Amino acid sequence: MRKVVLTQFLSADGVAEAADTFLTGWDDVVDGRGAEIIATQDAVIFGRGTYDEWVEFWPGSDIEPFATFINKVPKYVATSTPLAREWDNAAAIDGELVPFVQDLKNSVGGDIGVHGSISIAQALLTAGVIDEMRFAVVPVVVGRGRRLLEGLPEIRLELVQSVATPAGFLLTDYRIAQ
């Protein structure tokens, strides 16, 4: 069975919304960890908002290795309306999100990534479909914005690893405890 892996940038106070506005002091350790995560993924799940933002940026980006990865990987978008803008290997999810992801988990392949979509991540966490969470905690307190883990039921976690980077990021990997 495939794993569903949630990857998210968070502020030190747990804000996930508009992470691009508080990402600072990037370093090679953060880059390396990102490359390790995407190396095992061969499918990605998005919400419609993330898709609409990312389709405007990533097809023309030269930020590697993520640009090559995200432009080539199959992308499944949770949406109730047709995708307004095309992007290679992108398709709207046919039917309900959770059963779709459960079916994808039961198929052959690598890890399934969930990137940047707060509502999708929360729905999949609530449904118990996420297997691992990998966070890059940015050394900043934002003070306001949507928090990734707010409003969820209790979820027990097992720490797999944590690393502090030279720029002050905290990279944490958790497995969802069964």
Helices and strands as residue ranges (DSSP letters): E 4-11, G 19-21, H 28-39, E 41-47, H 48-57, G 58-60, H 66-72, E 75-78, E 90-92, H 97-105, E 111-115, H 118-126, E 132-138, E 157-164, E 170-176
